[in-house]
């Protein structure tokens, strides 16, 4: 696994305070233990993102000043703009996490939305919101590159 992917995986697992899932011999894919594992990861990740959003709102209220100097005002507006963009990405991620938690409740988690095969425990630990297997995701990225140019 590439180093950057390992760091991200460890980050998501660390947020939830869990170790990588150790499958038992002959364990069925998406057993209750696996579903509980991913529910814990996704719930902790969603809570952490919500805390960051709340912190940003508080920070922006505290830092909001009407600077008389146009350069200072422009700098603050640019900082707020960057922060809001980051929070917007996080808001979309929170929605995706909630959608994934719903898939767990409906016993529809861990299988590719395109071809129906198992996504895999390690891929899901690296990206718990993944809804495509690696082959379908690669194909989708190739198609996207062809469309964009």
N, CA, C and O atoms as a GROMACS GRO file, in nm:
protein
  596
    1UNK      N    1   0.085  -0.118   0.000
    1UNK     CA    2   0.000   0.000   0.000
    1UNK      C    3   0.089   0.123   0.000
    1UNK      O    4   0.186   0.127   0.076
    2UNK      N    5   0.061   0.226  -0.083
    2UNK     CA    6   0.143   0.346  -0.085
    2UNK      C    7   0.143   0.414   0.051
    2UNK      O    8   0.046   0.406   0.126
    3UNK      N    9   0.253   0.483   0.082
    3UNK     CA   10   0.267   0.547   0.213
    3UNK      C   11   0.155   0.646   0.240
    3UNK      O   12   0.103   0.651   0.352
    4UNK      N   13   0.117   0.727   0.140
    4UNK     CA   14   0.011   0.826   0.162
    4UNK      C   15  -0.121   0.758   0.195
    4UNK      O   16  -0.196   0.808   0.279
    5UNK      N   17  -0.151   0.646   0.132
    5UNK     CA   18  -0.274   0.573   0.159
    5UNK      C   19  -0.268   0.512   0.299
    5UNK      O   20  -0.369   0.511   0.370
    6UNK      N   21  -0.152   0.463   0.340
    6UNK     CA   22  -0.137   0.406   0.474
    6UNK      C   23  -0.164   0.513   0.578
    6UNK      O   24  -0.234   0.487   0.676
    7UNK      N   25  -0.108   0.632   0.560
    7UNK     CA   26  -0.130   0.741   0.654
    7UNK      C   27  -0.277   0.775   0.665
    7UNK      O   28  -0.329   0.792   0.776
    8UNK      N   29  -0.346   0.784   0.552
    8UNK     CA   30  -0.488   0.818   0.553
    8UNK      C   31  -0.567   0.710   0.625
    8UNK      O   32  -0.656   0.740   0.705
    9UNK      N   33  -0.537   0.584   0.597
    9UNK     CA   34  -0.606   0.474   0.662
    9UNK      C   35  -0.585   0.482   0.812
    9UNK      O   36  -0.680   0.473   0.890
   10UNK      N   37  -0.461   0.498   0.853
   10UNK     CA   38  -0.432   0.506   0.995
   10UNK      C   39  -0.502   0.626   1.056
   10UNK      O   40  -0.546   0.620   1.171
   11UNK      N   41  -0.513   0.736   0.982
   11UNK     CA   42  -0.582   0.854   1.033
   11UNK      C   43  -0.728   0.827   1.060
   11UNK      O   44  -0.779   0.862   1.166
   12UNK      N   45  -0.796   0.766   0.965
   12UNK     CA   46  -0.939   0.737   0.981
   12UNK      C   47  -0.959   0.637   1.094
   12UNK      O   48  -1.049   0.653   1.176
   13UNK      N   49  -0.877   0.534   1.100
   13UNK     CA   50  -0.888   0.436   1.207
   13UNK      C   51  -0.853   0.498   1.342
   13UNK      O   52  -0.916   0.466   1.443
   14UNK      N   53  -0.753   0.586   1.344
   14UNK     CA   54  -0.713   0.652   1.468
   14UNK      C   55  -0.823   0.743   1.521
   14UNK      O   56  -0.845   0.751   1.642
   15UNK      N   57  -0.893   0.811   1.430
   15UNK     CA   58  -1.005   0.897   1.471
   15UNK      C   59  -1.106   0.815   1.550
   15UNK      O   60  -1.158   0.859   1.652
   16UNK      N   61  -1.133   0.696   1.502
   16UNK     CA   62  -1.231   0.608   1.566
   16UNK      C   63  -1.172   0.532   1.685
   16UNK      O   64  -1.245   0.472   1.763
   17UNK      N   65  -1.039   0.535   1.697
   17UNK     CA   66  -0.973   0.462   1.805
   17UNK      C   67  -0.980   0.312   1.789
   17UNK      O   68  -0.992   0.238   1.887
   18UNK      N   69  -0.972   0.265   1.664
   18UNK     CA   70  -0.979   0.121   1.638
   18UNK      C   71  -0.856   0.076   1.560
   18UNK      O   72  -0.788   0.155   1.495
   19UNK      N   73  -0.830  -0.051   1.570
   19UNK     CA   74  -0.722  -0.115   1.496
   19UNK      C   75  -0.780  -0.170   1.365
   19UNK      O   76  -0.901  -0.187   1.354
   20UNK      N   77  -0.695  -0.197   1.266
   20UNK     CA   78  -0.745  -0.262   1.144
   20UNK      C   79  -0.818  -0.392   1.179
   20UNK      O   80  -0.777  -0.464   1.270
   21UNK      N   81  -0.924  -0.419   1.108
   21UNK     CA   82  -1.007  -0.536   1.137
   21UNK      C   83  -0.931  -0.664   1.107
   21UNK      O   84  -0.868  -0.678   1.002
   22UNK      N   85  -0.937  -0.757   1.200
   22UNK     CA   86  -0.874  -0.888   1.182
   22UNK      C   87  -0.984  -0.990   1.155
   22UNK      O   88  -1.061  -1.025   1.244
   23UNK      N   89  -0.988  -1.038   1.032
   23UNK     CA   90  -1.091  -1.135   0.995
   23UNK      C   91  -1.060  -1.270   1.057
   23UNK      O   92  -0.945  -1.313   1.063
   24UNK      N   93  -1.165  -1.336   1.101
   24UNK     CA   94  -1.152  -1.473   1.152
   24UNK      C   95  -1.155  -1.569   1.034
   24UNK      O   96  -1.208  -1.537   0.927
   25UNK      N   97  -1.098  -1.686   1.054
   25UNK     CA   98  -1.098  -1.787   0.948
   25UNK      C   99  -1.244  -1.824   0.918
   25UNK      O  100  -1.324  -1.847   1.009
   26UNK      N  101  -1.276  -1.831   0.791
   26UNK     CA  102  -1.411  -1.865   0.743
   26UNK      C  103  -1.518  -1.763   0.782
   26UNK      O  104  -1.637  -1.795   0.780
   27UNK      N  105  -1.477  -1.642   0.819
   27UNK     CA  106  -1.574  -1.539   0.854
   27UNK      C  107  -1.646  -1.491   0.728
   27UNK      O  108  -1.583  -1.464   0.626
   28UNK      N  109  -1.775  -1.480   0.737
   28UNK     CA  110  -1.856  -1.433   0.625
   28UNK      C  111  -1.829  -1.284   0.601
   28UNK      O  112  -1.813  -1.207   0.696
   29UNK      N  113  -1.825  -1.246   0.473
   29UNK     CA  114  -1.804  -1.105   0.438
   29UNK      C  115  -1.920  -1.021   0.490
   29UNK      O  116  -2.036  -1.059   0.475
   30UNK      N  117  -1.889  -0.911   0.549
   30UNK     CA  118  -1.982  -0.818   0.610
   30UNK      C  119  -2.064  -0.884   0.721
   30UNK      O  120  -2.187  -0.873   0.729
   31UNK      N  121  -1.989  -0.954   0.806
   31UNK     CA  122  -2.048  -1.014   0.927
   31UNK      C  123  -2.086  -0.900   1.022
   31UNK      O  124  -2.051  -0.785   0.998
   32UNK      N  125  -2.157  -0.933   1.128
   32UNK     CA  126  -2.199  -0.830   1.224
   32UNK      C  127  -2.077  -0.761   1.285
   32UNK      O  128  -2.080  -0.640   1.307
   33UNK      N  129  -1.970  -0.835   1.311
   33UNK     CA  130  -1.848  -0.774   1.365
   33UNK      C  131  -1.788  -0.672   1.270
   33UNK      O  132  -1.743  -0.565   1.312
   34UNK      N  133  -1.788  -0.703   1.141
   34UNK     CA  134  -1.736  -0.610   1.041
   34UNK      C  135  -1.827  -0.487   1.030
   34UNK      O  136  -1.778  -0.375   1.021
   35UNK      N  137  -1.957  -0.510   1.030
   35UNK     CA  138  -2.050  -0.397   1.022
   35UNK      C  139  -2.035  -0.306   1.143
   35UNK      O  140  -2.038  -0.183   1.130
   36UNK      N  141  -2.019  -0.364   1.262
   36UNK     CA  142  -1.998  -0.285   1.383
   36UNK      C  143  -1.868  -0.205   1.373
   36UNK      O  144  -1.862  -0.088   1.413
   37UNK      N  145  -1.764  -0.268   1.320
   37UNK     CA  146  -1.634  -0.203   1.300
   37UNK      C  147  -1.650  -0.077   1.214
   37UNK      O  148  -1.600   0.030   1.249
   38UNK      N  149  -1.719  -0.091   1.102
   38UNK     CA  150  -1.735   0.024   1.011
   38UNK      C  151  -1.833   0.127   1.065
   38UNK      O  152  -1.819   0.246   1.038
   39UNK      N  153  -1.932   0.084   1.140
   39UNK     CA  154  -2.024   0.178   1.203
   39UNK      C  155  -1.947   0.266   1.302
   39UNK      O  156  -1.969   0.387   1.308
   40UNK      N  157  -1.858   0.205   1.379
   40UNK     CA  158  -1.774   0.279   1.474
   40UNK      C  159  -1.686   0.380   1.401
   40UNK      O  160  -1.678   0.496   1.440
   41UNK      N  161  -1.620   0.335   1.296
   41UNK     CA  162  -1.530   0.423   1.219
   41UNK      C  163  -1.608   0.540   1.160
   41UNK      O  164  -1.568   0.656   1.175
   42UNK      N  165  -1.718   0.511   1.094
   42UNK     CA  166  -1.796   0.616   1.026
   42UNK      C  167  -1.858   0.713   1.126
   42UNK      O  168  -1.861   0.834   1.102
   43UNK      N  169  -1.908   0.662   1.237
   43UNK     CA  170  -1.968   0.749   1.339
   43UNK      C  171  -1.865   0.844   1.399
   43UNK      O  172  -1.892   0.962   1.416
   44UNK      N  173  -1.748   0.792   1.431
   44UNK     CA  174  -1.642   0.876   1.488
   44UNK      C  175  -1.594   0.980   1.387
   44UNK      O  176  -1.570   1.095   1.423
   45UNK      N  177  -1.582   0.940   1.262
   45UNK     CA  178  -1.538   1.032   1.156
   45UNK      C  179  -1.639   1.144   1.138
   45UNK      O  180  -1.602   1.261   1.127
   46UNK      N  181  -1.768   1.108   1.136
   46UNK     CA  182  -1.874   1.209   1.121
   46UNK      C  183  -1.873   1.306   1.239
   46UNK      O  184  -1.887   1.427   1.220
   47UNK      N  185  -1.857   1.254   1.361
   47UNK     CA  186  -1.853   1.340   1.480
   47UNK      C  187  -1.735   1.436   1.475
   47UNK      O  188  -1.748   1.553   1.511
   48UNK      N  189  -1.620   1.385   1.431
   48UNK     CA  190  -1.501   1.470   1.423
   48UNK      C  191  -1.522   1.583   1.322
   48UNK      O  192  -1.485   1.698   1.347
   49UNK      N  193  -1.581   1.551   1.208
   49UNK     CA  194  -1.608   1.653   1.106
   49UNK      C  195  -1.708   1.756   1.157
   49UNK      O  196  -1.692   1.875   1.131
   50UNK      N  197  -1.810   1.712   1.229
   50UNK     CA  198  -1.909   1.805   1.285
   50UNK      C  199  -1.844   1.900   1.384
   50UNK      O  200  -1.876   2.019   1.387
   51UNK      N  201  -1.752   1.847   1.466
   51UNK     CA  202  -1.681   1.932   1.562
   51UNK      C  203  -1.599   2.038   1.489
   51UNK      O  204  -1.594   2.153   1.533
   52UNK      N  205  -1.535   2.000   1.380
   52UNK     CA  206  -1.456   2.096   1.302
   52UNK      C  207  -1.545   2.206   1.244
   52UNK      O  208  -1.507   2.323   1.243
   53UNK      N  209  -1.663   2.168   1.196
   53UNK     CA  210  -1.757   2.267   1.142
   53UNK      C  211  -1.798   2.364   1.252
   53UNK      O  212  -1.799   2.485   1.231
   54UNK      N  213  -1.831   2.311   1.370
   54UNK     CA  214  -1.871   2.397   1.482
   54UNK      C  215  -1.757   2.490   1.523
   54UNK      O  216  -1.780   2.607   1.553
   55UNK      N  217  -1.635   2.437   1.525
   55UNK     CA  218  -1.518   2.519   1.560
   55UNK      C  219  -1.499   2.632   1.461
   55UNK      O  220  -1.466   2.744   1.499
   56UNK      N  221  -1.519   2.603   1.333
   56UNK     CA  222  -1.503   2.704   1.229
   56UNK      C  223  -1.605   2.815   1.246
   56UNK      O  224  -1.571   2.933   1.235
   57UNK      N  225  -1.730   2.779   1.271
   57UNK     CA  226  -1.834   2.880   1.289
   57UNK      C  227  -1.798   2.970   1.407
   57UNK      O  228  -1.808   3.092   1.397
   58UNK      N  229  -1.756   2.910   1.518
   58UNK     CA  230  -1.715   2.988   1.634
   58UNK      C  231  -1.596   3.077   1.603
   58UNK      O  232  -1.593   3.194   1.643
   59UNK      N  233  -1.499   3.023   1.532
   59UNK     CA  234  -1.379   3.099   1.495
   59UNK      C  235  -1.415   3.218   1.406
   59UNK      O  236  -1.364   3.329   1.426
   60UNK      N  237  -1.503   3.195   1.310
   60UNK     CA  238  -1.539   3.303   1.219
   60UNK      C  239  -1.616   3.413   1.291
   60UNK      O  240  -1.600   3.531   1.260
   61UNK      N  241  -1.699   3.376   1.388
   61UNK     CA  242  -1.771   3.477   1.466
   61UNK      C  243  -1.674   3.558   1.550
   61UNK      O  244  -1.684   3.681   1.558
   62UNK      N  245  -1.578   3.489   1.612
   62UNK     CA  246  -1.480   3.557   1.697
   62UNK      C  247  -1.388   3.648   1.616
   62UNK      O  248  -1.352   3.757   1.660
   63UNK      N  249  -1.349   3.603   1.498
   63UNK     CA  250  -1.252   3.675   1.416
   63UNK      C  251  -1.313   3.780   1.324
   63UNK      O  252  -1.241   3.859   1.264
   64UNK      N  253  -1.445   3.780   1.313
   64UNK     CA  254  -1.509   3.874   1.221
   64UNK      C  255  -1.486   4.016   1.271
   64UNK      O  256  -1.536   4.055   1.377
   65UNK      N  257  -1.413   4.092   1.196
   65UNK     CA  258  -1.384   4.231   1.229
   65UNK      C  259  -1.402   4.315   1.104
   65UNK      O  260  -1.384   4.268   0.991
   66UNK      N  261  -1.436   4.437   1.126
   66UNK     CA  262  -1.448   4.529   1.013
   66UNK      C  263  -1.318   4.610   1.007
   66UNK      O  264  -1.307   4.716   1.068
   67UNK      N  265  -1.222   4.558   0.933
   67UNK     CA  266  -1.093   4.624   0.923
   67UNK      C  267  -1.105   4.749   0.836
   67UNK      O  268  -1.160   4.744   0.726
   68UNK      N  269  -1.053   4.862   0.886
   68UNK     CA  270  -1.057   4.983   0.802
   68UNK      C  271  -0.960   4.973   0.683
   68UNK      O  272  -0.983   5.034   0.579
   69UNK      N  273  -0.854   4.897   0.700
   69UNK     CA  274  -0.756   4.883   0.592
   69UNK      C  275  -0.808   4.781   0.490
   69UNK      O  276  -0.835   4.667   0.527
   70UNK      N  277  -0.821   4.820   0.363
   70UNK     CA  278  -0.874   4.728   0.261
   70UNK      C  279  -0.789   4.601   0.243
   70UNK      O  280  -0.843   4.495   0.213
   71UNK      N  281  -0.658   4.611   0.261
   71UNK     CA  282  -0.572   4.494   0.246
   71UNK      C  283  -0.599   4.393   0.358
   71UNK      O  284  -0.608   4.273   0.333
   72UNK      N  285  -0.613   4.444   0.481
   72UNK     CA  286  -0.644   4.355   0.593
   72UNK      C  287  -0.781   4.289   0.575
   72UNK      O  288  -0.798   4.170   0.601
   73UNK      N  289  -0.877   4.368   0.529
   73UNK     CA  290  -1.012   4.315   0.506
   73UNK      C  291  -1.009   4.208   0.397
   73UNK      O  292  -1.073   4.104   0.411
   74UNK      N  293  -0.935   4.234   0.290
   74UNK     CA  294  -0.925   4.137   0.180
   74UNK      C  295  -0.858   4.008   0.227
   74UNK      O  296  -0.899   3.898   0.188
   75UNK      N  297  -0.756   4.021   0.310
   75UNK     CA  298  -0.687   3.903   0.364
   75UNK      C  299  -0.782   3.819   0.447
   75UNK      O  300  -0.787   3.697   0.433
   76UNK      N  301  -0.858   3.887   0.534
   76UNK     CA  302  -0.954   3.814   0.618
   76UNK      C  303  -1.062   3.747   0.533
   76UNK      O  304  -1.099   3.633   0.559
   77UNK      N  305  -1.112   3.816   0.433
   77UNK     CA  306  -1.215   3.759   0.346
   77UNK      C  307  -1.162   3.638   0.270
   77UNK      O  308  -1.235   3.540   0.250
   78UNK      N  309  -1.037   3.644   0.227
   78UNK     CA  310  -0.977   3.530   0.157
   78UNK      C  311  -0.963   3.410   0.252
   78UNK      O  312  -0.990   3.296   0.213
   79UNK      N  313  -0.920   3.436   0.376
   79UNK     CA  314  -0.908   3.328   0.475
   79UNK      C  315  -1.044   3.265   0.501
   79UNK      O  316  -1.056   3.142   0.507
   80UNK      N  317  -1.147   3.348   0.517
   80UNK     CA  318  -1.282   3.297   0.540
   80UNK      C  319  -1.330   3.216   0.420
   80UNK      O  320  -1.394   3.113   0.436
   81UNK      N  321  -1.299   3.264   0.301
   81UNK     CA  322  -1.341   3.194   0.179
   81UNK      C  323  -1.278   3.055   0.172
   81UNK      O  324  -1.346   2.957   0.140
   82UNK      N  325  -1.150   3.046   0.202
   82UNK     CA  326  -1.082   2.916   0.201
   82UNK      C  327  -1.140   2.823   0.307
   82UNK      O  328  -1.161   2.704   0.284
   83UNK      N  329  -1.167   2.880   0.425
   83UNK     CA  330  -1.223   2.800   0.532
   83UNK      C  331  -1.363   2.750   0.497
   83UNK      O  332  -1.397   2.635   0.524
   84UNK      N  333  -1.442   2.836   0.436
   84UNK     CA  334  -1.578   2.798   0.398
   84UNK      C  335  -1.576   2.690   0.290
   84UNK      O  336  -1.660   2.600   0.291
   85UNK      N  337  -1.482   2.699   0.198
   85UNK     CA  338  -1.470   2.595   0.095
   85UNK      C  339  -1.436   2.459   0.157
   85UNK      O  340  -1.491   2.356   0.120
   86UNK      N  341  -1.344   2.463   0.253
   86UNK     CA  342  -1.307   2.339   0.322
   86UNK      C  343  -1.427   2.283   0.399
   86UNK      O  344  -1.450   2.162   0.398
   87UNK      N  345  -1.502   2.369   0.466
   87UNK     CA  346  -1.620   2.324   0.541
   87UNK      C  347  -1.727   2.270   0.447
   87UNK      O  348  -1.799   2.177   0.483
   88UNK      N  349  -1.739   2.328   0.327
   88UNK     CA  350  -1.836   2.278   0.230
   88UNK      C  351  -1.800   2.136   0.187
   88UNK      O  352  -1.888   2.051   0.175
   89UNK      N  353  -1.671   2.111   0.164
   89UNK     CA  354  -1.627   1.975   0.131
   89UNK      C  355  -1.659   1.880   0.246
   89UNK      O  356  -1.704   1.767   0.224
   90UNK      N  357  -1.635   1.926   0.368
   90UNK     CA  358  -1.663   1.843   0.485
   90UNK      C  359  -1.813   1.818   0.500
   90UNK      O  360  -1.854   1.708   0.538
   91UNK      N  361  -1.895   1.917   0.469
   91UNK     CA  362  -2.041   1.902   0.476
   91UNK      C  363  -2.086   1.792   0.379
   91UNK      O  364  -2.170   1.709   0.413
   92UNK      N  365  -2.030   1.795   0.257
   92UNK     CA  366  -2.063   1.691   0.159
   92UNK      C  367  -2.014   1.554   0.206
   92UNK      O  368  -2.081   1.453   0.184
   93UNK      N  369  -1.899   1.551   0.270
   93UNK     CA  370  -1.846   1.424   0.323
   93UNK      C  371  -1.936   1.372   0.435
   93UNK      O  372  -1.960   1.251   0.443
   94UNK      N  373  -1.986   1.461   0.520
   94UNK     CA  374  -2.078   1.419   0.627
   94UNK      C  375  -2.203   1.356   0.567
   94UNK      O  376  -2.252   1.255   0.617
   95UNK      N  377  -2.254   1.415   0.459
   95UNK     CA  378  -2.370   1.357   0.390
   95UNK      C  379  -2.338   1.217   0.337
   95UNK      O  380  -2.419   1.125   0.349
   96UNK      N  381  -2.219   1.203   0.279
   96UNK     CA  382  -2.179   1.073   0.224
   96UNK      C  383  -2.161   0.970   0.335
   96UNK      O  384  -2.196   0.853   0.318
   97UNK      N  385  -2.108   1.013   0.449
   97UNK     CA  386  -2.093   0.923   0.563
   97UNK      C  387  -2.231   0.878   0.612
   97UNK      O  388  -2.252   0.760   0.641
   98UNK      N  389  -2.325   0.972   0.622
   98UNK     CA  390  -2.461   0.938   0.666
   98UNK      C  391  -2.526   0.840   0.569
   98UNK      O  392  -2.595   0.747   0.610
   99UNK      N  393  -2.505   0.862   0.439
   99UNK     CA  394  -2.558   0.771   0.337
   99UNK      C  395  -2.498   0.631   0.355
   99UNK      O  396  -2.567   0.530   0.341
  100UNK      N  397  -2.369   0.626   0.385
  100UNK     CA  398  -2.301   0.497   0.405
  100UNK      C  399  -2.353   0.427   0.530
  100UNK      O  400  -2.372   0.306   0.529
  101UNK      N  401  -2.376   0.503   0.638
  101UNK     CA  402  -2.432   0.443   0.759
  101UNK      C  403  -2.572   0.386   0.732
  101UNK      O  404  -2.609   0.283   0.788
  102UNK      N  405  -2.648   0.454   0.648
  102UNK     CA  406  -2.780   0.403   0.610
  102UNK      C  407  -2.767   0.272   0.532
  102UNK      O  408  -2.847   0.180   0.550
  103UNK      N  409  -2.665   0.264   0.445
  103UNK     CA  410  -2.641   0.139   0.371
  103UNK      C  411  -2.608   0.025   0.467
  103UNK      O  412  -2.648  -0.089   0.443
  104UNK      N  413  -2.536   0.055   0.575
  104UNK     CA  414  -2.506  -0.047   0.675
  104UNK      C  415  -2.635  -0.096   0.739
  104UNK      O  416  -2.657  -0.216   0.754
  105UNK      N  417  -2.722  -0.002   0.777
  105UNK     CA  418  -2.851  -0.038   0.838
  105UNK      C  419  -2.934  -0.126   0.744
  105UNK      O  420  -3.006  -0.215   0.790
  106UNK      N  421  -2.924  -0.100   0.614
  106UNK     CA  422  -3.005  -0.172   0.516
  106UNK      C  423  -2.935  -0.297   0.462
  106UNK      O  424  -2.981  -0.357   0.365
  107UNK      N  425  -2.824  -0.336   0.524
  107UNK     CA  426  -2.745  -0.452   0.481
  107UNK      C  427  -2.704  -0.443   0.334
  107UNK      O  428  -2.706  -0.543   0.262
  108UNK      N  429  -2.667  -0.324   0.292
  108UNK     CA  430  -2.627  -0.302   0.153
  108UNK      C  431  -2.486  -0.243   0.146
  108UNK      O  432  -2.448  -0.185   0.044
  109UNK      N  433  -2.409  -0.260   0.252
  109UNK     CA  434  -2.276  -0.200   0.263
  109UNK      C  435  -2.169  -0.301   0.224
  109UNK      O  436  -2.181  -0.420   0.254
  110UNK      N  437  -2.065  -0.252   0.157
  110UNK     CA  438  -1.949  -0.335   0.129
  110UNK      C  439  -1.950  -0.400  -0.008
  110UNK      O  440  -1.858  -0.475  -0.042
  111UNK      N  441  -2.053  -0.372  -0.086
  111UNK     CA  442  -2.063  -0.430  -0.220
  111UNK      C  443  -2.066  -0.318  -0.324
  111UNK      O  444  -2.125  -0.212  -0.301
  112UNK      N  445  -2.003  -0.342  -0.436
  112UNK     CA  446  -1.991  -0.244  -0.543
  112UNK      C  447  -2.129  -0.208  -0.598
  112UNK      O  448  -2.209  -0.296  -0.630
  113UNK      N  449  -2.157  -0.078  -0.608
  113UNK     CA  450  -2.285  -0.031  -0.663
  113UNK      C  451  -2.296  -0.060  -0.812
  113UNK      O  452  -2.407  -0.064  -0.866
  114UNK      N  453  -2.184  -0.080  -0.878
  114UNK     CA  454  -2.185  -0.102  -1.023
  114UNK      C  455  -2.195  -0.250  -1.060
  114UNK      O  456  -2.281  -0.289  -1.138
  115UNK      N  457  -2.106  -0.332  -1.003
  115UNK     CA  458  -2.102  -0.473  -1.044
  115UNK      C  459  -2.148  -0.570  -0.936
  115UNK      O  460  -2.174  -0.687  -0.965
  116UNK      N  461  -2.159  -0.523  -0.812
  116UNK     CA  462  -2.212  -0.607  -0.705
  116UNK      C  463  -2.112  -0.694  -0.631
  116UNK      O  464  -2.151  -0.766  -0.539
  117UNK      N  465  -1.983  -0.690  -0.669
  117UNK     CA  466  -1.886  -0.774  -0.598
  117UNK      C  467  -1.842  -0.707  -0.467
  117UNK      O  468  -1.870  -0.590  -0.444
  118UNK      N  469  -1.774  -0.784  -0.384
  118UNK     CA  470  -1.724  -0.732  -0.256
  118UNK      C  471  -1.620  -0.623  -0.281
  118UNK      O  472  -1.531  -0.640  -0.364
  119UNK      N  473  -1.633  -0.512  -0.209
  119UNK     CA  474  -1.534  -0.404  -0.221
  119UNK      C  475  -1.406  -0.443  -0.150
  119UNK      O  476  -1.297  -0.413  -0.198
  120UNK      N  477  -1.417  -0.508  -0.037
  120UNK     CA  478  -1.300  -0.553   0.039
  120UNK      C  479  -1.279  -0.473   0.166
  120UNK      O  480  -1.296  -0.351   0.168
  121UNK      N  481  -1.242  -0.543   0.272
  121UNK     CA  482  -1.224  -0.482   0.404
  121UNK      C  483  -1.116  -0.375   0.401
  121UNK      O  484  -1.138  -0.265   0.451
  122UNK      N  485  -0.999  -0.404   0.344
  122UNK     CA  486  -0.888  -0.308   0.346
  122UNK      C  487  -0.922  -0.182   0.266
  122UNK      O  488  -0.889  -0.071   0.310
  123UNK      N  489  -0.987  -0.196   0.153
  123UNK     CA  490  -1.027  -0.078   0.075
  123UNK      C  491  -1.127   0.005   0.156
  123UNK      O  492  -1.119   0.128   0.157
  124UNK      N  493  -1.220  -0.061   0.221
  124UNK     CA  494  -1.319   0.011   0.301
  124UNK      C  495  -1.256   0.078   0.422
  124UNK      O  496  -1.302   0.184   0.465
  125UNK      N  497  -1.152   0.018   0.478
  125UNK     CA  498  -1.083   0.084   0.589
  125UNK      C  499  -1.008   0.207   0.539
  125UNK      O  500  -0.998   0.308   0.609
  126UNK      N  501  -0.956   0.200   0.418
  126UNK     CA  502  -0.886   0.315   0.360
  126UNK      C  503  -0.985   0.425   0.321
  126UNK      O  504  -0.956   0.544   0.338
  127UNK      N  505  -1.101   0.385   0.270
  127UNK     CA  506  -1.204   0.480   0.229
  127UNK      C  507  -1.339   0.419   0.265
  127UNK      O  508  -1.402   0.353   0.183
  128UNK      N  509  -1.384   0.442   0.390
  128UNK     CA  510  -1.507   0.378   0.436
  128UNK      C  511  -1.633   0.414   0.356
  128UNK      O  512  -1.732   0.341   0.361
  129UNK      N  513  -1.629   0.523   0.284
  129UNK     CA  514  -1.746   0.563   0.205
  129UNK      C  515  -1.741   0.511   0.062
  129UNK      O  516  -1.826   0.546  -0.019
  130UNK      N  517  -1.643   0.427   0.031
  130UNK     CA  518  -1.630   0.373  -0.106
  130UNK      C  519  -1.756   0.294  -0.142
  130UNK      O  520  -1.804   0.213  -0.064
  131UNK      N  521  -1.807   0.320  -0.262
  131UNK     CA  522  -1.924   0.245  -0.307
  131UNK      C  523  -1.896   0.171  -0.438
  131UNK      O  524  -1.987   0.112  -0.497
  132UNK      N  525  -1.771   0.176  -0.483
  132UNK     CA  526  -1.729   0.102  -0.602
  132UNK      C  527  -1.607   0.018  -0.569
  132UNK      O  528  -1.522   0.058  -0.490
  133UNK      N  529  -1.598  -0.100  -0.631
  133UNK     CA  530  -1.478  -0.182  -0.617
  133UNK      C  531  -1.365  -0.110  -0.691
  133UNK      O  532  -1.390  -0.016  -0.766
  134UNK      N  533  -1.244  -0.152  -0.670
  134UNK     CA  534  -1.129  -0.084  -0.730
  134UNK      C  535  -1.134  -0.087  -0.882
  134UNK      O  536  -1.097   0.011  -0.947
  135UNK      N  537  -1.179  -0.198  -0.941
  135UNK     CA  538  -1.187  -0.207  -1.088
  135UNK      C  539  -1.289  -0.108  -1.144
  135UNK      O  540  -1.260  -0.038  -1.241
  136UNK      N  541  -1.408  -0.102  -1.085
  136UNK     CA  542  -1.512  -0.011  -1.134
  136UNK      C  543  -1.471   0.135  -1.110
  136UNK      O  544  -1.501   0.221  -1.193
  137UNK      N  545  -1.405   0.163  -0.998
  137UNK     CA  546  -1.360   0.299  -0.970
  137UNK      C  547  -1.254   0.342  -1.072
  137UNK      O  548  -1.256   0.454  -1.122
  138UNK      N  549  -1.161   0.252  -1.103
  138UNK     CA  550  -1.058   0.281  -1.203
  138UNK      C  551  -1.122   0.309  -1.338
  138UNK      O  552  -1.084   0.404  -1.406
  139UNK      N  553  -1.217   0.226  -1.377
  139UNK     CA  554  -1.288   0.245  -1.503
  139UNK      C  555  -1.362   0.379  -1.505
  139UNK      O  556  -1.360   0.450  -1.606
  140UNK      N  557  -1.428   0.414  -1.395
  140UNK     CA  558  -1.500   0.541  -1.386
  140UNK      C  559  -1.404   0.659  -1.399
  140UNK      O  560  -1.437   0.759  -1.464
  141UNK      N  561  -1.286   0.649  -1.337
  141UNK     CA  562  -1.187   0.757  -1.347
  141UNK      C  563  -1.134   0.770  -1.489
  141UNK      O  564  -1.113   0.882  -1.536
  142UNK      N  565  -1.114   0.659  -1.558
  142UNK     CA  566  -1.067   0.664  -1.697
  142UNK      C  567  -1.173   0.732  -1.784
  142UNK      O  568  -1.140   0.818  -1.866
  143UNK      N  569  -1.299   0.694  -1.766
  143UNK     CA  570  -1.408   0.756  -1.842
  143UNK      C  571  -1.417   0.905  -1.814
  143UNK      O  572  -1.438   0.985  -1.905
  144UNK      N  573  -1.401   0.943  -1.687
  144UNK     CA  574  -1.407   1.084  -1.649
  144UNK      C  575  -1.294   1.163  -1.716
  144UNK      O  576  -1.317   1.275  -1.763
  145UNK      N  577  -1.175   1.107  -1.720
  145UNK     CA  578  -1.062   1.173  -1.785
  145UNK      C  579  -1.087   1.190  -1.934
  145UNK      O  580  -1.050   1.292  -1.992
  146UNK      N  581  -1.150   1.091  -1.996
  146UNK     CA  582  -1.180   1.100  -2.139
  146UNK      C  583  -1.283   1.209  -2.167
  146UNK      O  584  -1.273   1.279  -2.268
  147UNK      N  585  -1.379   1.223  -2.080
  147UNK     CA  586  -1.483   1.325  -2.098
  147UNK      C  587  -1.425   1.464  -2.077
  147UNK      O  588  -1.451   1.555  -2.155
  148UNK      N  589  -1.346   1.479  -1.971
  148UNK     CA  590  -1.288   1.610  -1.939
  148UNK      C  591  -1.180   1.647  -2.040
  148UNK      O  592  -1.166   1.763  -2.079
  149UNK      N  593  -1.104   1.548  -2.082
  149UNK     CA  594  -1.001   1.572  -2.185
  149UNK      C  595  -0.869   1.577  -2.131
  149UNK      O  596  -0.773   1.597  -2.206
   0.00000   0.00000   0.00000
